Structures are given as structure tokens and as C-alpha cells.
Amino acid sequence: MRGILRMIPRPEIEIFGHQSIKGFPTNSNSVKTIMASTDAATILDVCAYHRRDFDLVLIRSRPHETQVVQESIEKLFTTTPTVKLGALDILPNELLNIILRNLDLSSYFRFRHVNRRSRILASELQEYKAVVIHGIEGFRGMLRARLATYFTFEDMYRALTTETCSFCTRFGGFIYLPTASRCCFACIENAPELRVISMSSLSKLTKLSAKRLSSNIGYTLRTVPGIYSMEERPARRPALLLAEVEATRRLSELGLLTSDTSRALEARSEQKNQRFMTSTAYPWYDPTTGQVENGVSCKGCQIRLETLAVVSRARDDVFSSSGYLPHFESCIEAKALFNESEGGTRSVAEPEFTRRKGYFSTLDRDGLPR
């Protein structure tokens, strides 16, 4: 996180004003002295952290698996191409790029493996480079969930360069795979637009076979192994999942959804853990600055939760780096933590929860990183 945070501009800022806060100097000159030598990156380093458990509870590739393929996905061969692309070689590169941008992810990936010439063309496309370097989890998630034939690298790039959730105004650190939409963790958990349903449940409610549903709806998400539970106990995983809103819309358009079935769908009890099986971590990439952000949460909000024993979702909020600073202004506990650190010049104790970056252990049962 330190590497990302240091990419933030470092203006001298005065955040506290003249407010008297417990644990903070009441003298405004003292406050100004502290803040005059403080930059945004230091505030983030001391008072914010990344909720790693939000990443791990979703579709996730383990680091040692990703590292094996990362270089081959990004790099070109060092030898010069000796074989051409046949009829495609008569086209200018501009037209070839248009064709590539319209290939689905699976076709694009296969084209890249045709020969060294195709590898060069496919690897140089801006959208491809950005997605495989910064958004590899989203790309791998599409391949593993068998949704790669429905989206393009342009779709993935559009989501990668979108900062906010498609369903609310919060920072979005994730991608909802069934529609390739940027989303936040709160919406993954609760947004009605992101409800999912298993193929078997939809088949039972509609009295239509899974085969007929598949042919009419057009796609299904194949679930992949994962934890999908904040209790770290693997949740029961159906073989296939559907985006409920999209599935019901298509069935309704085809006249295959009765009013009784619609009411039954609305009234059914949702399997909340299944929502985690359709999304994955997806950083925000700003192409104008080259900055990549995974999102940060507030240590102060966790301190308040533990100290006051209040029921609050504030500790689960995720911000961009710039979005965190206005929150910091209003968080008494975060300011107290920063003051205790003497402007980031000395280490301070923090909650075990924030030190661990959430609920999950760092190692899996086999002793390898999660």
C-alpha cells in the first residue's frame, strides 16, 4: 500500500482547523505546526488500511497461481516474427485494432496465441495492457467463470477506469462479473441489482429445465472454489449462478415468466453468500496519472467500534485515497491516532483487526499465501 499511497500529490494541508478534540492539541498554532509538515500520504499511512478480507471472500486467484502466468500474459517473445497473419496482413494496424477491440475476451486470448506476430499486435493494445497489468483478477475471473465469451477488453477497460460503483456513489474496488460492472462491497452484499440465483432454484421456480433456461438467458456463471464466507468456513457452492435481474428480464421478454413466478422470485429468501461468488477485486486505474487504487478503510472507525461498542457499518466503508481525506476531517478517532503518531514520526498501537487487514488469516491451510 505504501507504494500506491506515495503516488498521491503531497500538498501541505491544514485539516483540523480550530476545533478542540480529545487527544489533540487545543492550541490552533500547535495544530498548524503538525499539519504544516504533514502530507496526504502520511495521513493515509497512519490512519487508513486496505480491507484484504473483502478481496479474499470473493472470487480470488492465489498469488503463487497468478505469478506463474503474469509474465507470459504481459510480455512479448524476444525473437522477431517469421510467420505472418495471412489475409489479415493486408489490413492496416488501425483496422486490426478495431477488430481486436471487438473480439470477446476468449477469442482475443486465442488470437494472441496464434503466433509471434499476433502476440505483438494483441499485446500492444492499450486496453489489453491495462487490464492484464492492473486488473488481472477481473480477467482471470471472467475466464474461470466461463463468462469470457460475453465481454471484450474494452468492456473490462471501461470498468477498470471507472472510479465509483455503478449502483451507488461510493468508491468501487470490485467488478460484478455477470455484467462487467464496477461495484463496491456494500452493493455486492445488499444491492437488489446484484441479487443472484442458482440455476437449480430458478429451474424449480419457473418449472423450466436448466437446458431451456440456459438457451434463453444466454449465459450462466460457473462458480469456482473459494471461501465466500466472512467466517472463513467455505460456503456451499451451487454449480451455476445467474444474475437474477437480468435472468428475469430476459424470461419476461420471452413470455416465460408468469406473474406468480415473479412474485415467488421477489419473496424468496436469498442465499447471501452466493453474492460473493459472482464478483472479484478490481482496482481503479486512472489513465491520466497512472495511479492504481484498491481502496482504503479507516482505522479510526474500527477504534470507535471497539471502544464504544456501537453497532455501525462505518468501519466497512471503503474510500479512494483522495476520498478518505474528507472522512478523516470528521473522524475524531482517526485524528487522535494521527496525533499519537506525532504526525507519522513514530509507531503507534492499532487494533488487531486493522493490523490483520480484516477477518482473514494471511495463510491458507497449506501454508501458502491466500
C-alpha positions as CSV (number, residue, x, y, z in Angstrom):
1,M,0.0,0.0,0.0
2,R,2.9,2.4,0.7
3,G,3.9,2.4,-2.9
4,I,0.4,3.4,-4.1
5,L,0.0,6.0,-1.4
6,R,3.2,7.8,-2.2
7,M,1.8,8.4,-5.7
8,I,-0.7,10.9,-4.2
9,P,0.1,14.6,-4.6
10,R,1.7,15.9,-1.4
11,P,0.3,19.4,-0.8
12,E,0.7,21.0,2.6
13,I,-2.8,20.8,4.2
14,E,-4.5,22.1,7.3
15,I,-7.3,19.7,8.1
16,F,-8.1,20.2,11.8
17,G,-9.0,23.9,11.8
18,H,-9.5,25.3,15.3
19,Q,-11.6,22.5,16.7
20,S,-10.7,21.2,20.2
21,I,-10.7,17.4,20.1
22,K,-9.8,15.0,22.9
23,G,-6.3,13.7,22.3
24,F,-5.4,16.6,20.1
25,P,-3.7,19.9,20.9
26,T,-6.3,22.6,21.5
27,N,-4.0,25.4,20.5
28,S,-4.6,26.1,16.8
29,N,-0.9,27.0,16.3
30,S,0.1,23.6,17.5
31,V,-2.3,22.0,15.1
32,K,-1.0,24.1,12.2
33,T,2.6,23.2,13.2
34,I,1.7,19.4,13.0
35,M,-0.2,19.7,9.7
36,A,2.3,22.0,8.0
37,S,4.8,19.2,7.9
38,T,2.2,16.6,7.0
39,D,1.1,15.3,3.6
40,A,-1.8,13.2,2.5
41,A,0.3,10.1,2.1
42,T,1.3,10.2,5.7
43,I,-2.2,10.6,6.9
44,L,-3.2,7.6,4.8
45,D,-0.2,5.6,6.0
46,V,-1.1,6.1,9.7
47,C,-4.9,6.2,9.7
48,A,-6.1,4.0,6.8
49,Y,-5.6,0.4,5.7
50,H,-6.9,-1.9,2.9
51,R,-9.6,-4.4,3.9
52,R,-7.9,-7.6,2.5
53,D,-10.7,-9.8,3.7
54,F,-13.1,-8.1,1.2
55,D,-10.8,-9.3,-1.6
56,L,-10.4,-12.8,-0.2
57,V,-14.1,-13.5,0.4
58,L,-14.8,-13.1,-3.3
59,I,-13.5,-15.0,-6.4
60,R,-9.8,-15.0,-5.9
61,S,-6.7,-16.3,-7.5
62,R,-3.9,-17.1,-5.1
63,P,-0.7,-15.1,-5.6
64,H,1.5,-18.1,-6.5
65,E,-1.0,-19.1,-9.2
66,T,-1.1,-15.6,-10.7
67,Q,2.6,-15.1,-10.7
68,V,3.1,-18.2,-12.8
69,V,1.2,-16.8,-15.8
70,Q,1.6,-13.0,-15.2
71,E,4.8,-12.7,-17.2
72,S,3.6,-14.6,-20.2
73,I,0.4,-12.6,-20.3
74,E,2.2,-9.3,-20.3
75,K,5.5,-9.9,-22.2
76,L,6.4,-10.4,-25.8
77,F,8.8,-13.0,-27.2
78,T,12.3,-11.7,-27.8
79,T,12.6,-13.2,-31.2
80,T,11.4,-11.5,-34.4
81,P,8.2,-12.9,-36.0
82,T,8.8,-15.0,-39.1
83,V,5.3,-16.0,-39.9
84,K,2.6,-13.6,-41.0
85,L,-1.2,-13.5,-40.3
86,G,-2.3,-14.4,-43.8
87,A,-5.2,-12.3,-45.2
88,L,-5.2,-10.1,-42.0
89,D,-1.8,-8.8,-43.0
90,I,-3.3,-6.7,-45.8
91,L,-5.1,-4.6,-43.3
92,P,-3.6,-1.5,-41.7
93,N,-2.9,-1.7,-38.0
94,E,-5.8,0.7,-37.3
95,L,-8.3,-1.7,-38.7
96,L,-6.6,-4.7,-37.0
97,N,-7.0,-2.8,-33.7
98,I,-10.7,-2.2,-34.4
99,I,-11.1,-5.9,-35.0
100,L,-9.2,-6.8,-31.8
101,R,-11.3,-4.4,-29.7
102,N,-14.5,-6.2,-30.9
103,L,-13.2,-9.7,-30.1
104,D,-14.6,-11.2,-26.9
105,L,-12.0,-12.0,-24.2
106,S,-11.8,-15.7,-25.0
107,S,-11.3,-15.1,-28.8
108,Y,-8.8,-12.3,-28.1
109,F,-6.7,-14.6,-25.9
110,R,-6.8,-17.4,-28.5
111,F,-5.7,-14.9,-31.2
112,R,-2.8,-13.8,-29.1
113,H,-1.5,-17.4,-29.1
114,V,-1.6,-17.9,-32.9
115,N,2.0,-16.8,-33.5
116,R,4.6,-14.2,-32.6
117,R,3.1,-11.6,-34.9
118,S,-0.4,-12.0,-33.4
119,R,1.1,-11.8,-29.9
120,I,2.8,-8.5,-30.7
121,L,-0.5,-7.0,-32.1
122,A,-2.6,-8.2,-29.2
123,S,-0.1,-7.2,-26.5
124,E,0.2,-3.6,-27.7
125,L,-3.4,-2.7,-27.4
126,Q,-3.9,-0.1,-24.7
127,E,-7.0,-1.8,-23.2
128,Y,-5.3,-5.2,-23.0
129,K,-2.1,-3.9,-21.4
130,A,-4.0,-2.0,-18.7
131,V,-6.3,-4.9,-17.8
132,V,-3.7,-7.6,-17.6
133,I,-1.3,-5.5,-15.6
134,H,-3.7,-3.8,-13.2
135,G,-6.9,-5.9,-13.4
136,I,-5.7,-9.4,-13.8
137,E,-8.2,-10.7,-11.2
138,G,-11.1,-9.5,-13.3
139,F,-9.7,-11.1,-16.5
140,R,-9.0,-14.4,-14.8
141,G,-12.4,-14.3,-13.1
142,M,-14.1,-14.0,-16.4
143,L,-12.2,-16.9,-17.8
144,R,-12.7,-19.1,-14.8
145,A,-16.4,-18.3,-14.5
146,R,-16.9,-19.0,-18.3
147,L,-18.1,-15.5,-19.0
148,A,-15.2,-14.6,-21.2
149,T,-17.2,-15.0,-24.4
150,Y,-19.7,-12.3,-23.4
151,F,-17.3,-9.3,-22.8
152,T,-14.4,-7.5,-24.6
153,F,-11.2,-5.9,-23.3
154,E,-13.0,-2.6,-24.0
155,D,-15.7,-3.6,-21.5
156,M,-13.0,-4.6,-18.9
157,Y,-11.1,-1.4,-19.5
158,R,-14.2,0.8,-19.1
159,A,-14.8,-0.8,-15.7
160,L,-11.1,-0.5,-14.8
161,T,-11.0,3.2,-15.4
162,T,-14.3,3.9,-13.6
163,E,-13.8,5.1,-10.0
164,T,-17.2,4.8,-8.5
165,C,-19.7,2.0,-8.1
166,S,-22.2,1.6,-10.9
167,F,-25.0,1.2,-8.4
168,C,-24.3,4.0,-5.9
169,T,-21.9,6.9,-5.4
170,R,-19.2,5.1,-3.3
171,F,-15.7,4.1,-4.4
172,G,-15.9,0.8,-6.2
173,G,-13.0,-1.6,-5.6
174,F,-14.6,-4.6,-7.3
175,I,-16.2,-5.9,-10.5
176,Y,-19.5,-7.7,-10.8
177,L,-18.7,-10.4,-13.4
178,P,-22.2,-11.1,-14.8
179,T,-22.4,-7.6,-16.2
180,A,-18.7,-6.4,-16.1
181,S,-19.9,-3.6,-13.8
182,R,-17.8,-1.6,-11.3
183,C,-19.2,-2.1,-7.8
184,C,-18.5,-1.5,-4.1
185,F,-18.5,-4.2,-1.4
186,A,-21.7,-2.7,0.2
187,C,-23.6,-3.2,-3.0
188,I,-22.2,-6.7,-3.5
189,E,-23.8,-7.5,-0.1
190,N,-27.0,-5.7,-0.4
191,A,-27.9,-4.0,-3.7
192,P,-31.1,-5.5,-5.3
193,E,-29.5,-5.1,-8.7
194,L,-26.8,-7.7,-7.7
195,R,-29.1,-10.4,-6.5
196,V,-28.2,-13.8,-7.8
197,I,-30.0,-17.1,-8.1
198,S,-28.8,-20.7,-8.7
199,M,-29.8,-22.4,-11.9
200,S,-31.4,-25.2,-9.9
201,S,-33.5,-22.7,-7.9
202,L,-34.6,-20.8,-11.0
203,S,-35.5,-24.0,-12.7
204,K,-37.6,-25.1,-9.8
205,L,-39.5,-21.8,-9.6
206,T,-40.1,-21.4,-13.3
207,K,-40.7,-25.1,-14.0
208,L,-38.3,-24.8,-16.9
209,S,-35.4,-27.1,-17.5
210,A,-31.8,-25.9,-16.9
211,K,-31.1,-26.5,-20.6
212,R,-34.0,-24.4,-21.7
213,L,-33.1,-21.6,-19.2
214,S,-29.5,-21.6,-20.4
215,S,-30.5,-21.3,-24.1
216,N,-33.0,-18.5,-23.4
217,I,-31.0,-16.4,-20.9
218,G,-27.8,-16.7,-22.9
219,Y,-25.2,-17.1,-20.2
220,T,-24.5,-18.7,-16.8
221,L,-21.7,-18.1,-14.3
222,R,-19.8,-21.3,-13.4
223,T,-18.8,-21.0,-9.7
224,V,-15.2,-21.6,-8.8
225,P,-13.6,-22.8,-5.5
226,G,-13.3,-20.1,-2.8
227,I,-14.2,-19.2,0.8
228,Y,-17.3,-17.0,0.2
229,S,-17.9,-16.5,4.0
230,M,-16.6,-14.0,6.4
231,E,-16.4,-16.8,9.0
232,E,-13.7,-18.4,6.9
233,R,-15.8,-21.6,6.6
234,P,-16.3,-22.4,2.9
235,A,-19.9,-21.8,1.9
236,R,-22.0,-24.3,-0.1
237,R,-21.5,-23.6,-3.7
238,P,-24.0,-24.3,-6.5
239,A,-22.6,-25.3,-9.8
240,L,-24.2,-22.4,-11.8
241,L,-25.4,-18.9,-10.9
242,L,-27.4,-16.3,-12.7
243,A,-27.8,-12.6,-12.3
244,E,-31.4,-12.6,-11.1
245,V,-32.4,-9.2,-12.5
246,E,-31.0,-10.0,-16.0
247,A,-32.4,-13.5,-16.0
248,T,-35.9,-12.4,-15.0
249,R,-35.9,-9.6,-17.5
250,R,-35.0,-11.9,-20.4
251,L,-37.5,-14.6,-19.4
252,S,-40.2,-11.9,-19.1
253,E,-39.4,-10.6,-22.6
254,L,-39.8,-14.1,-23.9
255,G,-43.2,-14.6,-22.1
256,L,-41.7,-17.4,-20.0
257,L,-42.3,-15.7,-16.6
258,T,-45.7,-15.8,-15.1
259,S,-46.9,-13.3,-12.5
260,D,-47.0,-16.0,-9.9
261,T,-43.3,-16.9,-10.6
262,S,-42.4,-13.2,-10.5
263,R,-43.9,-12.8,-7.0
264,A,-42.2,-16.0,-5.9
265,L,-38.9,-14.7,-7.0
266,E,-39.3,-11.4,-5.1
267,A,-40.4,-13.2,-2.0
268,R,-37.7,-15.9,-1.9
269,S,-35.0,-15.9,0.8
270,E,-31.7,-15.0,-0.8
271,Q,-28.5,-17.0,-0.2
272,K,-26.3,-14.1,0.7
273,N,-23.0,-16.0,0.4
274,Q,-23.8,-16.6,-3.3
275,R,-23.3,-12.9,-4.0
276,F,-19.6,-13.3,-3.1
277,M,-19.3,-16.0,-5.9
278,T,-20.0,-13.5,-8.7
279,S,-17.6,-10.7,-8.0
280,T,-13.8,-10.1,-7.6
281,A,-11.4,-7.4,-6.6
282,Y,-10.7,-4.9,-9.4
283,P,-8.6,-1.9,-8.7
284,W,-9.4,1.5,-10.1
285,Y,-6.8,2.7,-12.7
286,D,-6.5,6.4,-13.6
287,P,-5.0,6.5,-17.1
288,T,-4.2,10.2,-16.8
289,T,-1.9,9.8,-13.8
290,G,-1.1,6.1,-14.0
291,Q,-2.3,5.7,-10.4
292,V,-3.8,2.4,-9.2
293,E,-6.0,2.2,-6.1
294,N,-7.5,-0.7,-4.3
295,G,-9.4,1.4,-1.8
296,V,-8.8,2.1,1.9
297,S,-10.8,1.9,5.1
298,C,-10.5,3.9,8.3
299,K,-8.6,2.7,11.4
300,G,-10.4,5.3,13.5
301,C,-13.8,3.8,12.7
302,Q,-12.6,0.4,13.9
303,I,-11.2,2.0,17.1
304,R,-14.6,3.7,17.7
305,L,-16.4,0.4,17.2
306,E,-14.2,-1.4,19.7
307,T,-14.1,1.4,22.2
308,L,-17.7,2.5,22.3
309,A,-19.2,-0.9,21.3
310,V,-21.5,0.8,18.9
311,V,-23.3,-1.0,16.1
312,S,-22.0,0.7,12.9
313,R,-21.1,-0.1,9.4
314,A,-18.7,2.8,9.2
315,R,-15.7,0.6,9.6
316,D,-16.7,-1.2,6.4
317,D,-16.7,1.9,4.3
318,V,-14.1,2.0,1.5
319,F,-12.6,5.2,0.1
320,S,-10.3,6.2,-2.6
321,S,-7.1,7.9,-1.3
322,S,-8.5,11.4,-2.1
323,G,-11.9,10.4,-0.8
324,Y,-10.5,9.3,2.6
325,L,-9.2,12.8,3.5
326,P,-12.7,14.5,3.9
327,H,-13.7,11.5,6.1
328,F,-10.5,12.0,8.1
329,E,-11.6,15.5,8.9
330,S,-14.7,14.3,10.6
331,C,-13.3,11.2,12.4
332,I,-12.2,12.0,15.9
333,E,-10.6,8.7,16.5
334,A,-8.5,8.8,13.3
335,K,-7.3,12.3,14.3
336,A,-6.4,11.1,17.7
337,L,-4.4,8.2,16.2
338,F,-2.6,10.6,13.9
339,N,-1.8,12.9,16.8
340,E,-0.5,9.9,18.8
341,S,1.9,9.1,16.0
342,E,3.2,12.7,16.2
343,G,2.5,13.4,12.5
344,G,3.6,9.9,11.4
345,T,7.0,10.1,13.0
346,R,6.6,7.2,15.4
347,S,4.8,3.8,15.5
348,V,1.5,3.5,17.4
349,A,-0.6,0.6,18.6
350,E,-3.6,-0.2,16.4
351,P,-6.4,-2.7,16.7
352,E,-5.6,-6.3,15.8
353,F,-8.4,-6.1,13.2
354,T,-6.8,-3.4,11.2
355,R,-3.3,-4.9,11.6
356,R,-4.6,-8.1,10.1
357,K,-6.5,-6.0,7.5
358,G,-9.8,-7.6,8.3
359,Y,-11.0,-11.0,9.5
360,F,-9.0,-13.5,7.4
361,S,-5.7,-15.2,8.1
362,T,-2.8,-14.4,5.8
363,L,-2.0,-18.0,5.1
364,D,-4.2,-20.9,3.8
365,R,-4.3,-24.4,5.2
366,D,-1.4,-25.4,3.0
367,G,0.8,-22.7,4.4
368,L,0.8,-20.6,1.2
369,P,-0.4,-17.0,1.0
370,R,-4.1,-16.6,0.3
